[in-house]
Amino acid sequence: MKKRGRKVFLLLIAAWLGGSVSAFGDESAFVKHMEGRETLAYVIAGDGDQQENDFLAVIDVDPASRNYGRIIYTVDVGSRGNEVHHFGFTADRKRIFAGSLYSGRIFIFDVASAPARPRLIGVVEGGDKTVGYCCPHTFHALPNSMLVTMLGSADGGLPGGLVEFSNEGKFLGHFGPGPGHSGEPVYMYDVGVKPEINRMITSAFTPLRNYRLPLSKVNMNDFGDKVIVWDFKERKILQVATVDKSPLEVRWLHDPRSTVGFINCTLGNSVWMWRQKGDGSFEFKKVIDTGPGSLPTDMRVSPDDRYLYVTLFGGHEVQQYDISNPDRPKLVSTVSPGPSPQMIHLSHDGKRLYVTNSVLSAWDYAHQMYVRLVHVGPDGMKVDPFLNVDFNNFPTGLARPHDMLLNK
């Protein structure tokens, strides 16, 4: 990129961010910041035996409310067996995009008109030949559109890739090489953008042909081990790094001056750190060994960049690390919110950590499905005894809660 063009690009990014840190909580740097404490938690969930429709649940998380810790509203998505998974706000926080790993559908919800009573306003059907990929995973807001990682090709194999949709759900095009490309990316999973330095990182998982199988039949050789560094504006790959198998969640530090971030490698039972070097390239190194069979599946960085939170799906606990020295994270607290903690979502003030425990319907082995709250304080983490949302006893039976977003 020419110096003048890069300068203009960075000025536009700075204007959009208003001089704030790169991102708050778990959201894209481009998502409008929510002021004040959250009062609502949105949870996307699939029906336990896939006989009833999937849904979005709204949980009251206002401690002053008489409905604290209760599901106060649900939105039926109109179909079942989708394997609803991750979702994300548009940049203006007016809409939520939610994806499905089996059907490929994308559900669009209006959460601006009545935040406690979201409306399903659009469905992008899976299998669109113009998209050329299947299985939408991460929804990463850009200023006027949504960047989506796709786990595989249209036939459920490889390669995966990235696509872009308008905030109304219209397919805009491919981000980087399109379907059927040779070379990287082969496997795809998460994406994280650091606009202040014009860099983007993507990670790797496994395609539909593999993750739809029960664990006993999964091909452990069909998982990626590559992390890719991109020029965000030019949409070009700059570097491919090899780490442990199944590098999942991309977590940059929030400080706009920092080039540091972390990624959890689930099958490697490890966490890796990255940092940009003087020559502009990135170094990746293993900094945490979580232990055999622990399966770290999700991570979050505290708003002040002081702590890293890691869920151990196989170890049945959430870990808190002091990352003041990113090269040597120090374990300072652990808590067991329930069996197989999986997804976590951190409040914008860093004091509350919400936890769910469904990873994929074919791989879940816990008989108790829940949303729980963990309080974070100077003395570590403690489970809230009053916010324990039971997802086992819906009128339709068990449901599988996965991703979460916070609102007010």
Secondary structure, 3 states (H helix, E strand, C coil): CCHHHHHHHHHHHHHHHCCCCCCCCCCCCCCCCCCCCCCEEEEEEEECCCCCCCEEEEEECCCCCCCCCCEEEEEECCCCCCCEEEEEECCCCCEEEEEECCCCCEEEEECCCCCCCCEEEEEECCCCCCCCEEEEEEEEEECCEEEEEEEEECCCCCCCEEEEEECCCCEEEECCCCCCCCCCCCCCCCEEEEHHHCEEEECCCCCHHHHCCCHHHCCCCCCCCEEEEEECCCCEEEEEEECCCCEEEEEECCCCCCCCEEEEECCCCEEEEEEECCCCCEEEEEEEECCCCCCEEEEEECCCCCEEEEEECCCCEEEEEECCCCCCCEEEEEECCCCCCCCEEECCCCCEEEEECCCCCCCCCCCCCEEEEEEEECCEEEEEEEEEEECCCECCECEEEEEEEEEC
